[in-house]
């Protein structure tokens, strides 16, 4: 019998996506952000969705893609 954990992993595994690492590197250099942060932006760009973050610096560096929760709700 599978636990809820394993059923959840199987369910969400179908929706997992990997970021484009070349795009992430390009974004990291262009916006002077960490490669870690750039992976989230690259994934958001590839899915054409906004990235919601409370990281002020990240929002400042990438205002076209990254929004705070309150900014996003007001849209």
Gaussian input, Z-matrix of N, CA and C with variables (Angstrom, degrees):
# hf/3-21g

backbone

0 1
 N
 C     1     B1
 C     2     B2     1     A1
 N     3     B3     2     A2     1     D1
 C     4     B4     3     A3     2     D2
 C     5     B5     4     A4     3     D3
 N     6     B6     5     A5     4     D4
 C     7     B7     6     A6     5     D5
 C     8     B8     7     A7     6     D6
 N     9     B9     8     A8     7     D7
 C    10    B10     9     A9     8     D8
 C    11    B11    10    A10     9     D9
 N    12    B12    11    A11    10    D10
 C    13    B13    12    A12    11    D11
 C    14    B14    13    A13    12    D12
 N    15    B15    14    A14    13    D13
 C    16    B16    15    A15    14    D14
 C    17    B17    16    A16    15    D15
 N    18    B18    17    A17    16    D16
 C    19    B19    18    A18    17    D17
 C    20    B20    19    A19    18    D18
 N    21    B21    20    A20    19    D19
 C    22    B22    21    A21    20    D20
 C    23    B23    22    A22    21    D21
 N    24    B24    23    A23    22    D22
 C    25    B25    24    A24    23    D23
 C    26    B26    25    A25    24    D24
 N    27    B27    26    A26    25    D25
 C    28    B28    27    A27    26    D26
 C    29    B29    28    A28    27    D27
 N    30    B30    29    A29    28    D28
 C    31    B31    30    A30    29    D29
 C    32    B32    31    A31    30    D30
 N    33    B33    32    A32    31    D31
 C    34    B34    33    A33    32    D32
 C    35    B35    34    A34    33    D33
 N    36    B36    35    A35    34    D34
 C    37    B37    36    A36    35    D35
 C    38    B38    37    A37    36    D36
 N    39    B39    38    A38    37    D37
 C    40    B40    39    A39    38    D38
 C    41    B41    40    A40    39    D39
 N    42    B42    41    A41    40    D40
 C    43    B43    42    A42    41    D41
 C    44    B44    43    A43    42    D42
 N    45    B45    44    A44    43    D43
 C    46    B46    45    A45    44    D44
 C    47    B47    46    A46    45    D45
 N    48    B48    47    A47    46    D46
 C    49    B49    48    A48    47    D47
 C    50    B50    49    A49    48    D48
 N    51    B51    50    A50    49    D49
 C    52    B52    51    A51    50    D50
 C    53    B53    52    A52    51    D51
 N    54    B54    53    A53    52    D52
 C    55    B55    54    A54    53    D53
 C    56    B56    55    A55    54    D54
 N    57    B57    56    A56    55    D55
 C    58    B58    57    A57    56    D56
 C    59    B59    58    A58    57    D57
 N    60    B60    59    A59    58    D58
 C    61    B61    60    A60    59    D59
 C    62    B62    61    A61    60    D60
 N    63    B63    62    A62    61    D61
 C    64    B64    63    A63    62    D62
 C    65    B65    64    A64    63    D63
 N    66    B66    65    A65    64    D64
 C    67    B67    66    A66    65    D65
 C    68    B68    67    A67    66    D66
 N    69    B69    68    A68    67    D67
 C    70    B70    69    A69    68    D68
 C    71    B71    70    A70    69    D69
 N    72    B72    71    A71    70    D70
 C    73    B73    72    A72    71    D71
 C    74    B74    73    A73    72    D72
 N    75    B75    74    A74    73    D73
 C    76    B76    75    A75    74    D74
 C    77    B77    76    A76    75    D75
 N    78    B78    77    A77    76    D76
 C    79    B79    78    A78    77    D77
 C    80    B80    79    A79    78    D78
 N    81    B81    80    A80    79    D79
 C    82    B82    81    A81    80    D80
 C    83    B83    82    A82    81    D81
 N    84    B84    83    A83    82    D82
 C    85    B85    84    A84    83    D83
 C    86    B86    85    A85    84    D84
 N    87    B87    86    A86    85    D85
 C    88    B88    87    A87    86    D86
 C    89    B89    88    A88    87    D87
 N    90    B90    89    A89    88    D88
 C    91    B91    90    A90    89    D89
 C    92    B92    91    A91    90    D90
 N    93    B93    92    A92    91    D91
 C    94    B94    93    A93    92    D92
 C    95    B95    94    A94    93    D93
 N    96    B96    95    A95    94    D94
 C    97    B97    96    A96    95    D95
 C    98    B98    97    A97    96    D96
 N    99    B99    98    A98    97    D97
 C   100   B100    99    A99    98    D98
 C   101   B101   100   A100    99    D99
 N   102   B102   101   A101   100   D100
 C   103   B103   102   A102   101   D101
 C   104   B104   103   A103   102   D102
 N   105   B105   104   A104   103   D103
 C   106   B106   105   A105   104   D104
 C   107   B107   106   A106   105   D105
 N   108   B108   107   A107   106   D106
 C   109   B109   108   A108   107   D107
 C   110   B110   109   A109   108   D108
 N   111   B111   110   A110   109   D109
 C   112   B112   111   A111   110   D110
 C   113   B113   112   A112   111   D111
 N   114   B114   113   A113   112   D112
 C   115   B115   114   A114   113   D113
 C   116   B116   115   A115   114   D114
 N   117   B117   116   A116   115   D115
 C   118   B118   117   A117   116   D116
 C   119   B119   118   A118   117   D117
 N   120   B120   119   A119   118   D118
 C   121   B121   120   A120   119   D119
 C   122   B122   121   A121   120   D120
 N   123   B123   122   A122   121   D121
 C   124   B124   123   A123   122   D122
 C   125   B125   124   A124   123   D123
 N   126   B126   125   A125   124   D124
 C   127   B127   126   A126   125   D125
 C   128   B128   127   A127   126   D126
 N   129   B129   128   A128   127   D127
 C   130   B130   129   A129   128   D128
 C   131   B131   130   A130   129   D129
 N   132   B132   131   A131   130   D130
 C   133   B133   132   A132   131   D131
 C   134   B134   133   A133   132   D132
 N   135   B135   134   A134   133   D133
 C   136   B136   135   A135   134   D134
 C   137   B137   136   A136   135   D135
 N   138   B138   137   A137   136   D136
 C   139   B139   138   A138   137   D137
 C   140   B140   139   A139   138   D138
 N   141   B141   140   A140   139   D139
 C   142   B142   141   A141   140   D140
 C   143   B143   142   A142   141   D141
 N   144   B144   143   A143   142   D142
 C   145   B145   144   A144   143   D143
 C   146   B146   145   A145   144   D144
 N   147   B147   146   A146   145   D145
 C   148   B148   147   A147   146   D146
 C   149   B149   148   A148   147   D147
 N   150   B150   149   A149   148   D148
 C   151   B151   150   A150   149   D149
 C   152   B152   151   A151   150   D150
 N   153   B153   152   A152   151   D151
 C   154   B154   153   A153   152   D152
 C   155   B155   154   A154   153   D153
 N   156   B156   155   A155   154   D154
 C   157   B157   156   A156   155   D155
 C   158   B158   157   A157   156   D156
 N   159   B159   158   A158   157   D157
 C   160   B160   159   A159   158   D158
 C   161   B161   160   A160   159   D159
 N   162   B162   161   A161   160   D160
 C   163   B163   162   A162   161   D161
 C   164   B164   163   A163   162   D162
 N   165   B165   164   A164   163   D163
 C   166   B166   165   A165   164   D164
 C   167   B167   166   A166   165   D165
 N   168   B168   167   A167   166   D166
 C   169   B169   168   A168   167   D167
 C   170   B170   169   A169   168   D168
 N   171   B171   170   A170   169   D169
 C   172   B172   171   A171   170   D170
 C   173   B173   172   A172   171   D171
 N   174   B174   173   A173   172   D172
 C   175   B175   174   A174   173   D173
 C   176   B176   175   A175   174   D174
 N   177   B177   176   A176   175   D175
 C   178   B178   177   A177   176   D176
 C   179   B179   178   A178   177   D177
 N   180   B180   179   A179   178   D178
 C   181   B181   180   A180   179   D179
 C   182   B182   181   A181   180   D180
 N   183   B183   182   A182   181   D181
 C   184   B184   183   A183   182   D182
 C   185   B185   184   A184   183   D183
 N   186   B186   185   A185   184   D184
 C   187   B187   186   A186   185   D185
 C   188   B188   187   A187   186   D186
 N   189   B189   188   A188   187   D187
 C   190   B190   189   A189   188   D188
 C   191   B191   190   A190   189   D189
 N   192   B192   191   A191   190   D190
 C   193   B193   192   A192   191   D191
 C   194   B194   193   A193   192   D192
 N   195   B195   194   A194   193   D193
 C   196   B196   195   A195   194   D194
 C   197   B197   196   A196   195   D195
 N   198   B198   197   A197   196   D196
 C   199   B199   198   A198   197   D197
 C   200   B200   199   A199   198   D198
 N   201   B201   200   A200   199   D199
 C   202   B202   201   A201   200   D200
 C   203   B203   202   A202   201   D201
 N   204   B204   203   A203   202   D202
 C   205   B205   204   A204   203   D203
 C   206   B206   205   A205   204   D204
 N   207   B207   206   A206   205   D205
 C   208   B208   207   A207   206   D206
 C   209   B209   208   A208   207   D207
 N   210   B210   209   A209   208   D208
 C   211   B211   210   A210   209   D209
 C   212   B212   211   A211   210   D210
 N   213   B213   212   A212   211   D211
 C   214   B214   213   A213   212   D212
 C   215   B215   214   A214   213   D213
 N   216   B216   215   A215   214   D214
 C   217   B217   216   A216   215   D215
 C   218   B218   217   A217   216   D216
 N   219   B219   218   A218   217   D217
 C   220   B220   219   A219   218   D218
 C   221   B221   220   A220   219   D219
 N   222   B222   221   A221   220   D220
 C   223   B223   222   A222   221   D221
 C   224   B224   223   A223   222   D222

   B1=1.4604
   B2=1.5255
   B3=1.3163
   B4=1.4614
   B5=1.5195
   B6=1.3245
   B7=1.4581
   B8=1.5223
   B9=1.3012
   B10=1.4669
   B11=1.5233
   B12=1.3305
   B13=1.4687
   B14=1.5313
   B15=1.3223
   B16=1.4582
   B17=1.5235
   B18=1.3171
   B19=1.4720
   B20=1.5290
   B21=1.3336
   B22=1.4646
   B23=1.5167
   B24=1.3263
   B25=1.4661
   B26=1.5183
   B27=1.3072
   B28=1.4672
   B29=1.5297
   B30=1.3210
   B31=1.4604
   B32=1.5271
   B33=1.3290
   B34=1.4626
   B35=1.5187
   B36=1.3025
   B37=1.4609
   B38=1.5302
   B39=1.3070
   B40=1.4593
   B41=1.5283
   B42=1.3215
   B43=1.4637
   B44=1.5184
   B45=1.3065
   B46=1.4668
   B47=1.5197
   B48=1.3182
   B49=1.4575
   B50=1.5206
   B51=1.3004
   B52=1.4613
   B53=1.5249
   B54=1.3185
   B55=1.4691
   B56=1.5230
   B57=1.3054
   B58=1.4591
   B59=1.5291
   B60=1.3187
   B61=1.4596
   B62=1.5269
   B63=1.3229
   B64=1.4720
   B65=1.5247
   B66=1.3181
   B67=1.4584
   B68=1.5250
   B69=1.3207
   B70=1.4649
   B71=1.5262
   B72=1.3088
   B73=1.4594
   B74=1.5285
   B75=1.3147
   B76=1.4631
   B77=1.5300
   B78=1.3279
   B79=1.4604
   B80=1.5234
   B81=1.3252
   B82=1.4634
   B83=1.5273
   B84=1.3192
   B85=1.4675
   B86=1.5278
   B87=1.3230
   B88=1.4685
   B89=1.5253
   B90=1.3436
   B91=1.4648
   B92=1.5306
   B93=1.3410
   B94=1.4648
   B95=1.5305
   B96=1.3312
   B97=1.4588
   B98=1.5240
   B99=1.3074
   B100=1.4642
   B101=1.5265
   B102=1.3046
   B103=1.4610
   B104=1.5264
   B105=1.3164
   B106=1.4687
   B107=1.5288
   B108=1.3335
   B109=1.4644
   B110=1.5236
   B111=1.3100
   B112=1.4621
   B113=1.5261
   B114=1.3186
   B115=1.4701
   B116=1.5268
   B117=1.3278
   B118=1.4670
   B119=1.5232
   B120=1.3226
   B121=1.4627
   B122=1.5260
   B123=1.3106
   B124=1.4651
   B125=1.5280
   B126=1.3053
   B127=1.4620
   B128=1.5297
   B129=1.3279
   B130=1.4636
   B131=1.5269
   B132=1.3309
   B133=1.4620
   B134=1.5239
   B135=1.3213
   B136=1.4684
   B137=1.5241
   B138=1.3339
   B139=1.4630
   B140=1.5274
   B141=1.3320
   B142=1.4612
   B143=1.5255
   B144=1.3282
   B145=1.4638
   B146=1.5232
   B147=1.3301
   B148=1.4565
   B149=1.5209
   B150=1.3182
   B151=1.4608
   B152=1.5169
   B153=1.3173
   B154=1.4517
   B155=1.5234
   B156=1.3380
   B157=1.4615
   B158=1.5193
   B159=1.2958
   B160=1.4579
   B161=1.5291
   B162=1.3070
   B163=1.4633
   B164=1.5317
   B165=1.3325
   B166=1.4630
   B167=1.5233
   B168=1.3181
   B169=1.4703
   B170=1.5305
   B171=1.3054
   B172=1.4648
   B173=1.5298
   B174=1.3156
   B175=1.4688
   B176=1.5212
   B177=1.3068
   B178=1.4581
   B179=1.5305
   B180=1.3310
   B181=1.4670
   B182=1.5229
   B183=1.3300
   B184=1.4711
   B185=1.5309
   B186=1.3316
   B187=1.4736
   B188=1.5245
   B189=1.3279
   B190=1.4626
   B191=1.5288
   B192=1.3402
   B193=1.4615
   B194=1.5281
   B195=1.3383
   B196=1.4652
   B197=1.5307
   B198=1.3371
   B199=1.4554
   B200=1.5181
   B201=1.3303
   B202=1.4571
   B203=1.5287
   B204=1.2999
   B205=1.4539
   B206=1.5274
   B207=1.3232
   B208=1.4647
   B209=1.5293
   B210=1.3333
   B211=1.4640
   B212=1.5136
   B213=1.3073
   B214=1.4589
   B215=1.5312
   B216=1.3105
   B217=1.4725
   B218=1.5250
   B219=1.3344
   B220=1.4708
   B221=1.5201
   B222=1.3331
   B223=1.4796
   B224=1.5011
   A1=109.29
   A2=115.95
   A3=120.16
   A4=110.28
   A5=114.23
   A6=119.06
   A7=109.36
   A8=115.18
   A9=120.46
   A10=110.62
   A11=116.20
   A12=120.63
   A13=110.11
   A14=116.79
   A15=120.57
   A16=112.23
   A17=117.07
   A18=119.38
   A19=110.03
   A20=116.30
   A21=120.38
   A22=112.16
   A23=116.26
   A24=120.47
   A25=109.96
   A26=117.69
   A27=121.19
   A28=111.25
   A29=116.43
   A30=120.78
   A31=111.18
   A32=116.86
   A33=120.24
   A34=112.98
   A35=117.69
   A36=121.39
   A37=111.22
   A38=116.74
   A39=121.29
   A40=112.01
   A41=117.04
   A42=121.35
   A43=113.40
   A44=118.24
   A45=120.55
   A46=110.99
   A47=115.36
   A48=122.27
   A49=108.65
   A50=116.46
   A51=121.96
   A52=108.73
   A53=117.35
   A54=118.65
   A55=110.88
   A56=115.69
   A57=122.42
   A58=106.38
   A59=116.96
   A60=120.86
   A61=112.76
   A62=118.12
   A63=119.48
   A64=110.39
   A65=116.62
   A66=120.53
   A67=109.98
   A68=117.03
   A69=120.50
   A70=110.96
   A71=117.36
   A72=120.77
   A73=110.28
   A74=116.39
   A75=120.59
   A76=110.93
   A77=116.98
   A78=121.27
   A79=111.71
   A80=116.86
   A81=120.83
   A82=110.72
   A83=115.93
   A84=120.43
   A85=110.18
   A86=116.85
   A87=121.17
   A88=112.43
   A89=116.77
   A90=120.58
   A91=113.53
   A92=116.52
   A93=121.25
   A94=111.16
   A95=114.43
   A96=121.72
   A97=108.62
   A98=116.45
   A99=119.63
   A100=110.47
   A101=115.78
   A102=120.92
   A103=110.03
   A104=116.68
   A105=121.62
   A106=110.26
   A107=116.93
   A108=120.61
   A109=111.12
   A110=116.56
   A111=121.31
   A112=111.81
   A113=117.96
   A114=120.21
   A115=110.52
   A116=116.94
   A117=120.27
   A118=110.56
   A119=116.73
   A120=119.90
   A121=110.26
   A122=117.44
   A123=120.91
   A124=110.54
   A125=116.64
   A126=120.09
   A127=110.41
   A128=117.10
   A129=120.49
   A130=110.45
   A131=116.62
   A132=119.47
   A133=111.35
   A134=116.95
   A135=119.11
   A136=111.31
   A137=117.59
   A138=121.55
   A139=111.90
   A140=116.41
   A141=123.71
   A142=111.80
   A143=114.52
   A144=121.55
   A145=108.68
   A146=117.49
   A147=119.29
   A148=110.31
   A149=116.01
   A150=121.84
   A151=106.74
   A152=117.62
   A153=122.45
   A154=107.77
   A155=115.83
   A156=120.34
   A157=109.72
   A158=116.14
   A159=121.05
   A160=110.74
   A161=116.82
   A162=122.25
   A163=108.00
   A164=115.98
   A165=121.61
   A166=112.05
   A167=116.95
   A168=120.77
   A169=111.29
   A170=116.37
   A171=120.43
   A172=110.38
   A173=117.07
   A174=120.16
   A175=110.81
   A176=116.22
   A177=121.05
   A178=111.50
   A179=116.75
   A180=121.71
   A181=113.34
   A182=117.15
   A183=121.20
   A184=110.71
   A185=117.43
   A186=119.62
   A187=114.71
   A188=117.27
   A189=119.41
   A190=112.68
   A191=117.52
   A192=120.88
   A193=112.71
   A194=117.70
   A195=121.00
   A196=109.98
   A197=115.39
   A198=122.15
   A199=110.01
   A200=115.92
   A201=118.88
   A202=107.92
   A203=116.66
   A204=120.08
   A205=109.81
   A206=117.26
   A207=119.29
   A208=111.05
   A209=118.57
   A210=120.61
   A211=110.68
   A212=116.59
   A213=120.92
   A214=111.19
   A215=116.77
   A216=120.73
   A217=110.50
   A218=117.22
   A219=120.77
   A220=112.97
   A221=118.05
   A222=121.16
   A223=112.32
   D1=128.78
   D2=-178.56
   D3=-82.57
   D4=142.45
   D5=176.99
   D6=-78.98
   D7=166.94
   D8=178.17
   D9=-59.23
   D10=-34.45
   D11=179.88
   D12=-59.16
   D13=-51.42
   D14=-177.89
   D15=-66.66
   D16=-36.00
   D17=176.49
   D18=-65.20
   D19=-40.01
   D20=177.80
   D21=-63.94
   D22=-43.18
   D23=179.08
   D24=-61.80
   D25=-45.49
   D26=178.71
   D27=-60.93
   D28=-40.60
   D29=-178.42
   D30=-66.25
   D31=-50.29
   D32=-175.70
   D33=-77.65
   D34=-19.87
   D35=179.75
   D36=-58.98
   D37=-30.08
   D38=179.86
   D39=-66.19
   D40=-23.66
   D41=-176.93
   D42=-100.88
   D43=-1.68
   D44=-177.98
   D45=-66.14
   D46=141.00
   D47=176.64
   D48=-134.14
   D49=146.09
   D50=176.63
   D51=-100.67
   D52=139.69
   D53=177.58
   D54=-72.06
   D55=153.32
   D56=173.50
   D57=-74.23
   D58=108.60
   D59=-173.32
   D60=-68.89
   D61=-31.33
   D62=176.02
   D63=-67.46
   D64=-41.42
   D65=176.21
   D66=-63.84
   D67=-41.23
   D68=178.96
   D69=-60.22
   D70=-43.49
   D71=178.84
   D72=-63.43
   D73=-44.11
   D74=178.02
   D75=-59.81
   D76=-44.59
   D77=179.32
   D78=-65.12
   D79=-39.20
   D80=179.49
   D81=-60.88
   D82=-44.23
   D83=-179.52
   D84=-70.54
   D85=-46.74
   D86=-175.90
   D87=-62.62
   D88=-39.71
   D89=-174.71
   D90=-103.03
   D91=1.08
   D92=-178.98
   D93=54.64
   D94=54.15
   D95=178.17
   D96=-125.14
   D97=168.55
   D98=179.87
   D99=-70.43
   D100=154.56
   D101=176.51
   D102=-62.21
   D103=-33.24
   D104=177.79
   D105=-61.27
   D106=-51.45
   D107=178.59
   D108=-63.21
   D109=-39.43
   D110=-178.09
   D111=-62.55
   D112=-30.40
   D113=178.07
   D114=-64.06
   D115=-39.58
   D116=178.74
   D117=-66.49
   D118=-40.22
   D119=179.08
   D120=-68.09
   D121=-41.26
   D122=178.60
   D123=-60.91
   D124=-41.43
   D125=179.12
   D126=-66.43
   D127=-43.55
   D128=177.69
   D129=-60.97
   D130=-40.95
   D131=178.88
   D132=-64.60
   D133=-43.20
   D134=-177.95
   D135=-66.67
   D136=-28.17
   D137=177.61
   D138=-92.46
   D139=-5.34
   D140=-177.98
   D141=54.70
   D142=51.01
   D143=177.63
   D144=-129.90
   D145=158.12
   D146=175.65
   D147=-74.45
   D148=155.19
   D149=173.46
   D150=-104.27
   D151=123.07
   D152=-179.74
   D153=-97.44
   D154=122.25
   D155=-177.56
   D156=-150.90
   D157=146.15
   D158=174.40
   D159=-96.96
   D160=10.58
   D161=177.26
   D162=-78.53
   D163=103.34
   D164=-175.07
   D165=-58.33
   D166=-44.66
   D167=-178.52
   D168=-62.80
   D169=-41.68
   D170=179.78
   D171=-65.08
   D172=-41.50
   D173=177.46
   D174=-64.96
   D175=-37.07
   D176=179.15
   D177=-66.54
   D178=-39.32
   D179=-178.25
   D180=-76.58
   D181=-28.39
   D182=-175.60
   D183=-133.90
   D184=60.22
   D185=-174.00
   D186=-66.37
   D187=-18.05
   D188=-179.84
   D189=-77.84
   D190=-15.82
   D191=-175.92
   D192=-124.24
   D193=-27.10
   D194=-171.76
   D195=-110.34
   D196=128.23
   D197=-177.85
   D198=-131.93
   D199=150.15
   D200=171.89
   D201=-75.44
   D202=166.29
   D203=179.92
   D204=-61.92
   D205=-43.41
   D206=-178.81
   D207=-66.80
   D208=-37.46
   D209=176.31
   D210=-62.43
   D211=-42.72
   D212=-177.56
   D213=-67.14
   D214=-40.21
   D215=-179.52
   D216=-65.20
   D217=-36.01
   D218=-179.21
   D219=-70.36
   D220=-18.45
   D221=-178.28
   D222=-67.54

